[in-house]
Amino acid sequence: MQRNLREGSRNGRCNNVMPSQPRSPWTPCRRPRWPRARSLSVLRIVLVVALPWLSGCAEEEVQFTEIKRPGERITAAEWGAFERIVKALPEPKLAPLADVAMPLPQWQDARTLPVQELVFEERRALADAWDPERVARRFARSRSLPRLLRRERLTVEQFTSLALAIGAAMRRSKLPEDYPWEDLLQRGRGAIDALQRDQRLFSGLPVDVRHRLLDEAVWLHRVDRAQRLREVPAENVALVNKHADWLAEVMPQFFQSHPLDDVTDMLEEYGLPFSELAETGRDDELRWNPAQAVIGRAAP
C-alpha cells in the first residue's frame, strides 16, 4: 500500500482513488483510513488487556472488610498476624492504646448543662474510647505500621479492633468465671435511669448534691465495663492467659489492671471498717459473772 501511494504520487496520480471518482491533478493523495467503529473496538481490547497488568504494577490497596468485636472469638490466624505485627513494631509498640482508659466523671462545678446532658456526654465518651476507627487515628504517626499491615493484608481499623479485643480479654481474665454480672447491671441500670431523668442544672446544685451525683455517675463506667467484658468468650481469656508474659511486655498497663478496682464503692461492698481501742479490750475477752448481774423485770 505504501509503495503504491509513493508511486502514485510520483506519477501525478492517486492509486487510492476509485475509478468512479472524478480525477483531478489537484486531488490529494490520502492514506486509507480504518473505519471508526473498528478503531474503537481495537482500543477497547487494548485497554481490557492492559489495565489488569498496569494495576498489578501499582501497590495493591487493602480493602476494609470487617472489624473484630470484643465478644467474637479470636482465631489462630488473627492472633498470628497480631503477634507478628507487634513484634516488628518499634518501641513503644502499642502506646496509643493507653488512651482507651477514661477518667472517672469529673464534672466541673461551673457546668451549666442539665445532669441528664452530662450523663449523655459521659456515655458517648465511653463509647468513643473503644471505637476502633477513632483508636486507629492515634496510630497515624507510626511509619512502620502501614508496611506491616500491608504484609498481613489488614487495615489499621482491623488491627486496632483486634488489639482492643485482646485487651478486653486481658481485663476479663482478672475476674472469676462466675462473676455476678446481672447483679451489677441491675443496680447500675437503676442508678443510671435516675441520672438520665435529672433535669436540674449541675452548676445550681449544692456542693453536697454535686458530690453525690458524681459518685452516682461512676455507675456509667461500671455498667459500660460490665456490658463489654461479660461478652468476652472463654476462648479469648484462655488465649491471653497462655501468652500473659508476652502481653504484659507489649500491652499498656490499663489492660493488665483489675477492671473494677477503681470503680468499686468500698463502703457499699465491704461496709464501714472499724477497730477496737486497746483500752476497751476485745469482745472475746469479756467475762460475765451472774453474781454481779442486775436482773429485773420489765413492766408489761
Secondary structure, DSSP 4 states (H G I P E B T S, - for coil): -HHHHHHHHHTTS-TTS-TTSPP-TTPPP------HHHHHHHHHHHHHHHHHHHHHHSPPPPPP-----TTSPPPHHHHHHHHHHHHHSPSSTTGGGGGGPPPPP---TT--SBHHHHHHHHHHHHHHHT-HHHHHHTTTT-SSHHHHHHHHT--HHHHHHHHHHHHHHHHHTTS-TT--HHHHHHHHHHHHHHHHT--SBGGGS-HHHHHHHHHHHHHHHHHHHHHHHTT--HHHHHHHHHTHHHHHHHS-GGGGS-TTGGG--HHHHH-------GGG--GGG----GGG--------
